[in-house]
Amino acid sequence: MGSSKQTKRIRNYLESLTKEELISLIFKFAPESFFDSINSQFASQSEAVVIFNKVSKAIKVLLSDEDLLYNPSGFERELLKQLEKLRGLWDKLPTQIGDLIIKIVEDVEKSFDDGYLYIENYDKEDDYFESKEVNDYIFRFLSNLSEDVKVSYVENLQEILRNSAYSTFLDVERRLPELL
């Protein structure tokens, strides 16, 4: 955020605001994904399934959108926007979201094989897309899983990543042993 002096000044300012003023600031400046996450957190099981299905379809579209696949930063931004809609559903639909994440990892790998998601000079070694934010999201999701579900997803993902030809999810692969 900045220096501790700046942080303290901002904290003091925010503490001086009323609850209504803080709420107003949140509505004014918070990203849409913040509100999507809150809405999904309070969704019923049937609403959670509807949200999941919409997000799943949107991600499928992203993974087939050639314009986005040739624009790795745009792809990352749109993928994260969709994934954030699922954050509030982690406890409600862990296996569905886990399966979707594995599908995303496999589809990103396939996209590389098909010549997508490379950064500018795709013919150079190690010059392809890696998203710290997507990796962090995946790791946080896996960390949130109950132990009985976590082990199978971590082992499955380790196997997939061990056999991948690209290092897009290398950070996740390195951190997976922490979860076992």
DRENVEX-379739 format. One record per residue (C-alpha): residue in one letter; chain; x, y, z. Coordinates in steps of 0.2 Angstrom, whole numbers, plus 5000, padded with zeros to 4 digits. Example, Ala and Ser with C-alpha at 12.3 -4.5 7.8 and 13.67 -1.06 7.14 Angstrom:
2
[node 'A'; 'A'; [5062; 4978; 5039]],
[node 'S'; 'A'; [5068; 4995; 5036]],
This chain:
180
[node 'M'; 'A'; [5000; 5000; 5000]],
[node 'G'; 'A'; [5014; 5012; 5004]],
[node 'S'; 'A'; [5024; 5018; 5019]],
[node 'S'; 'A'; [5018; 5014; 5037]],
[node 'K'; 'A'; [5015; 5033; 5039]],
[node 'Q'; 'A'; [5003; 5033; 5024]],
[node 'T'; 'A'; [4994; 5018; 5030]],
[node 'K'; 'A'; [4992; 5025; 5047]],
[node 'R'; 'A'; [4985; 5041; 5039]],
[node 'I'; 'A'; [4973; 5031; 5029]],
[node 'R'; 'A'; [4968; 5020; 5043]],
[node 'N'; 'A'; [4964; 5036; 5054]],
[node 'Y'; 'A'; [4954; 5043; 5040]],
[node 'L'; 'A'; [4944; 5028; 5038]],
[node 'E'; 'A'; [4941; 5026; 5056]],
[node 'S'; 'A'; [4934; 5043; 5057]],
[node 'L'; 'A'; [4920; 5039; 5044]],
[node 'T'; 'A'; [4903; 5033; 5049]],
[node 'K'; 'A'; [4897; 5016; 5045]],
[node 'E'; 'A'; [4886; 5023; 5031]],
[node 'E'; 'A'; [4901; 5033; 5024]],
[node 'L'; 'A'; [4911; 5017; 5023]],
[node 'I'; 'A'; [4898; 5008; 5015]],
[node 'S'; 'A'; [4896; 5021; 5002]],
[node 'L'; 'A'; [4915; 5021; 4998]],
[node 'I'; 'A'; [4914; 5002; 4996]],
[node 'F'; 'A'; [4899; 5003; 4984]],
[node 'K'; 'A'; [4909; 5017; 4975]],
[node 'F'; 'A'; [4926; 5009; 4973]],
[node 'A'; 'A'; [4925; 4990; 4976]],
[node 'P'; 'A'; [4927; 4980; 4961]],
[node 'E'; 'A'; [4912; 4970; 4954]],
[node 'S'; 'A'; [4920; 4954; 4959]],
[node 'F'; 'A'; [4919; 4959; 4978]],
[node 'F'; 'A'; [4900; 4960; 4977]],
[node 'D'; 'A'; [4899; 4944; 4966]],
[node 'S'; 'A'; [4909; 4935; 4980]],
[node 'I'; 'A'; [4898; 4941; 4994]],
[node 'N'; 'A'; [4882; 4937; 4984]],
[node 'S'; 'A'; [4888; 4919; 4981]],
[node 'Q'; 'A'; [4893; 4917; 4999]],
[node 'F'; 'A'; [4875; 4919; 5004]],
[node 'A'; 'A'; [4868; 4909; 4990]],
[node 'S'; 'A'; [4857; 4894; 4994]],
[node 'Q'; 'A'; [4863; 4877; 4987]],
[node 'S'; 'A'; [4852; 4879; 4972]],
[node 'E'; 'A'; [4857; 4897; 4969]],
[node 'A'; 'A'; [4875; 4891; 4971]],
[node 'V'; 'A'; [4873; 4878; 4957]],
[node 'V'; 'A'; [4865; 4891; 4945]],
[node 'I'; 'A'; [4880; 4903; 4949]],
[node 'F'; 'A'; [4892; 4889; 4946]],
[node 'N'; 'A'; [4884; 4884; 4930]],
[node 'K'; 'A'; [4885; 4902; 4923]],
[node 'V'; 'A'; [4903; 4904; 4928]],
[node 'S'; 'A'; [4908; 4887; 4921]],
[node 'K'; 'A'; [4900; 4891; 4904]],
[node 'A'; 'A'; [4908; 4909; 4904]],
[node 'I'; 'A'; [4925; 4900; 4907]],
[node 'K'; 'A'; [4922; 4888; 4893]],
[node 'V'; 'A'; [4919; 4903; 4882]],
[node 'L'; 'A'; [4935; 4911; 4888]],
[node 'L'; 'A'; [4945; 4896; 4884]],
[node 'S'; 'A'; [4939; 4896; 4866]],
[node 'D'; 'A'; [4940; 4914; 4863]],
[node 'E'; 'A'; [4954; 4916; 4851]],
[node 'D'; 'A'; [4955; 4935; 4853]],
[node 'L'; 'A'; [4958; 4933; 4872]],
[node 'L'; 'A'; [4969; 4918; 4870]],
[node 'Y'; 'A'; [4981; 4929; 4860]],
[node 'N'; 'A'; [4980; 4942; 4874]],
[node 'P'; 'A'; [4987; 4933; 4889]],
[node 'S'; 'A'; [4984; 4948; 4901]],
[node 'G'; 'A'; [4966; 4950; 4895]],
[node 'F'; 'A'; [4963; 4932; 4897]],
[node 'E'; 'A'; [4970; 4932; 4915]],
[node 'R'; 'A'; [4959; 4947; 4919]],
[node 'E'; 'A'; [4943; 4939; 4913]],
[node 'L'; 'A'; [4947; 4922; 4920]],
[node 'L'; 'A'; [4950; 4929; 4937]],
[node 'K'; 'A'; [4934; 4939; 4936]],
[node 'Q'; 'A'; [4925; 4923; 4933]],
[node 'L'; 'A'; [4934; 4913; 4947]],
[node 'E'; 'A'; [4931; 4927; 4960]],
[node 'K'; 'A'; [4912; 4924; 4957]],
[node 'L'; 'A'; [4915; 4906; 4964]],
[node 'R'; 'A'; [4925; 4911; 4980]],
[node 'G'; 'A'; [4909; 4912; 4991]],
[node 'L'; 'A'; [4905; 4895; 4984]],
[node 'W'; 'A'; [4921; 4885; 4989]],
[node 'D'; 'A'; [4912; 4877; 5004]],
[node 'K'; 'A'; [4896; 4874; 4995]],
[node 'L'; 'A'; [4903; 4866; 4979]],
[node 'P'; 'A'; [4920; 4860; 4983]],
[node 'T'; 'A'; [4921; 4845; 4971]],
[node 'Q'; 'A'; [4913; 4855; 4956]],
[node 'I'; 'A'; [4925; 4869; 4958]],
[node 'G'; 'A'; [4939; 4858; 4960]],
[node 'D'; 'A'; [4935; 4849; 4944]],
[node 'L'; 'A'; [4933; 4865; 4935]],
[node 'I'; 'A'; [4950; 4871; 4941]],
[node 'I'; 'A'; [4958; 4855; 4935]],
[node 'K'; 'A'; [4949; 4857; 4918]],
[node 'I'; 'A'; [4956; 4875; 4917]],
[node 'V'; 'A'; [4973; 4869; 4920]],
[node 'E'; 'A'; [4971; 4855; 4907]],
[node 'D'; 'A'; [4963; 4867; 4894]],
[node 'V'; 'A'; [4977; 4881; 4897]],
[node 'E'; 'A'; [4990; 4867; 4893]],
[node 'K'; 'A'; [4980; 4862; 4878]],
[node 'S'; 'A'; [4980; 4881; 4873]],
[node 'F'; 'A'; [4998; 4882; 4873]],
[node 'D'; 'A'; [5000; 4866; 4863]],
[node 'D'; 'A'; [4988; 4875; 4850]],
[node 'G'; 'A'; [4999; 4890; 4850]],
[node 'Y'; 'A'; [4989; 4902; 4861]],
[node 'L'; 'A'; [4994; 4912; 4877]],
[node 'Y'; 'A'; [5011; 4915; 4872]],
[node 'I'; 'A'; [5019; 4932; 4876]],
[node 'E'; 'A'; [5025; 4941; 4861]],
[node 'N'; 'A'; [5039; 4931; 4855]],
[node 'Y'; 'A'; [5031; 4914; 4857]],
[node 'D'; 'A'; [5046; 4905; 4848]],
[node 'K'; 'A'; [5058; 4909; 4863]],
[node 'E'; 'A'; [5060; 4897; 4877]],
[node 'D'; 'A'; [5051; 4901; 4893]],
[node 'D'; 'A'; [5042; 4915; 4885]],
[node 'Y'; 'A'; [5024; 4911; 4889]],
[node 'F'; 'A'; [5010; 4916; 4901]],
[node 'E'; 'A'; [5010; 4913; 4919]],
[node 'S'; 'A'; [4998; 4921; 4931]],
[node 'K'; 'A'; [5003; 4923; 4949]],
[node 'E'; 'A'; [4985; 4928; 4953]],
[node 'V'; 'A'; [4977; 4913; 4946]],
[node 'N'; 'A'; [4991; 4902; 4954]],
[node 'D'; 'A'; [4987; 4910; 4971]],
[node 'Y'; 'A'; [4968; 4908; 4968]],
[node 'I'; 'A'; [4971; 4889; 4965]],
[node 'F'; 'A'; [4982; 4887; 4980]],
[node 'R'; 'A'; [4970; 4896; 4992]],
[node 'F'; 'A'; [4955; 4886; 4985]],
[node 'L'; 'A'; [4965; 4870; 4988]],
[node 'S'; 'A'; [4970; 4876; 5006]],
[node 'N'; 'A'; [4951; 4879; 5010]],
[node 'L'; 'A'; [4946; 4861; 5005]],
[node 'S'; 'A'; [4942; 4848; 5019]],
[node 'E'; 'A'; [4956; 4836; 5022]],
[node 'D'; 'A'; [4947; 4821; 5014]],
[node 'V'; 'A'; [4944; 4831; 4998]],
[node 'K'; 'A'; [4960; 4840; 4998]],
[node 'V'; 'A'; [4971; 4825; 4996]],
[node 'S'; 'A'; [4963; 4818; 4980]],
[node 'Y'; 'A'; [4963; 4835; 4972]],
[node 'V'; 'A'; [4981; 4839; 4977]],
[node 'E'; 'A'; [4987; 4822; 4971]],
[node 'N'; 'A'; [4977; 4824; 4954]],
[node 'L'; 'A'; [4984; 4841; 4951]],
[node 'Q'; 'A'; [5002; 4836; 4955]],
[node 'E'; 'A'; [5001; 4822; 4942]],
[node 'I'; 'A'; [4994; 4834; 4929]],
[node 'L'; 'A'; [5007; 4847; 4932]],
[node 'R'; 'A'; [5021; 4834; 4933]],
[node 'N'; 'A'; [5016; 4829; 4915]],
[node 'S'; 'A'; [5014; 4846; 4909]],
[node 'A'; 'A'; [5025; 4854; 4896]],
[node 'Y'; 'A'; [5024; 4872; 4902]],
[node 'S'; 'A'; [5027; 4880; 4918]],
[node 'T'; 'A'; [5011; 4891; 4919]],
[node 'F'; 'A'; [5006; 4883; 4935]],
[node 'L'; 'A'; [5024; 4880; 4942]],
[node 'D'; 'A'; [5021; 4890; 4958]],
[node 'V'; 'A'; [5006; 4879; 4962]],
[node 'E'; 'A'; [5016; 4864; 4958]],
[node 'R'; 'A'; [5030; 4869; 4970]],
[node 'R'; 'A'; [5017; 4874; 4984]],
[node 'L'; 'A'; [5006; 4858; 4983]],
[node 'P'; 'A'; [5017; 4848; 4995]],
[node 'E'; 'A'; [5013; 4861; 5009]],
[node 'L'; 'A'; [4995; 4855; 5008]],
[node 'L'; 'A'; [4998; 4836; 5011]],
